[in-house]
């Protein structure tokens, strides 16, 4: 992993806790938390109130949970700006992520601890998708602090939850295909070693993680730098093919149309590289994709099925080692029905 800074902000918890995020203005004394003896009215707490409460250790978990609910409900359009611009908030959220590192073993990680960090990851996804905070989020490399959750090979529910939510944050950086920031995001993600972690997530993740990881890979491949990264050197492309082939073969009893859709999209993009991608596809694309279980599953996604048929037809026009077999597959009854 990169040599990352210990913190994003120096000495964050200094000064009066009553300082608000809004330019250092005092907290609103008419808010839900006025008076130490009064119970906090969490449902009516504003974002500003919650940001202040987050700075208090005894209220932090509940404040994060409440902010997460606001994000999920879409009640505040610029929640990301409130979080990013408020005093110490990003640092405190990141501290929650760092605090779970020591518990990343099956014996120690509980569902409660995993859920607490996942609430933070929901807010990080908010920062990763907002156009005014995405680049700053990338610049301080917060995404790299999520990589330990993708490196694990554990498959229990707490680990799967962390894996999926971390992939969601990274996926948020790639949502806008034509946005110039997406090209920057792809460069940063490749430089920081994300791609092998996506492959590992496909190997060890549940269906949702496999779907998200393969979607991220397809978005990376859509960029010229991403496609070049995948095709050079050849052993990297072979590793990608192997992981894809393994997951496709394992799902033959119950194919996942979402995972298949994203993997087939990756195949289609790779086939646009005539020198290496297309050549290896002719050799390694799994013929099992043309068998009845997969074709019947993909009938619910006619566009993906058409892409698969077009892909085989494209490969059949080449002269790779499996060109004849690919040509037979492209004309099979499964694809033509």
Secondary structure, DSSP 8 states (H G I E B T S, - for coil): -----S-SSSS-S-S-TTB-TTTT-B--TTSTT-STTS---GGG--HHHHHHHHTSHHHHHHHHHHHHHHHHHT--TTHHHHHHHSTTHHHHHHHHHHHTGGG-STTT--HHHHHHHHHHHHHHHHHHHSTTTHHHHHHTTGGGGGHHHHH----SHHHHHHHHHHHHHHHHTTS-TT-HHHHHHHHHHHHTTHHHHHHHHHHHS-HHHHHHHHHHHHHHHHSHHHHHHHHSSHHHHHHHHHHHHHHHHHTTTS--HHHHHHHHHHHHHHTT-TTTHHHHHHHHS-GGGGSHHHHHHHTT-HHHHHHHHHHHHHHHTS-STTHHHHHHHHTSHHHH-
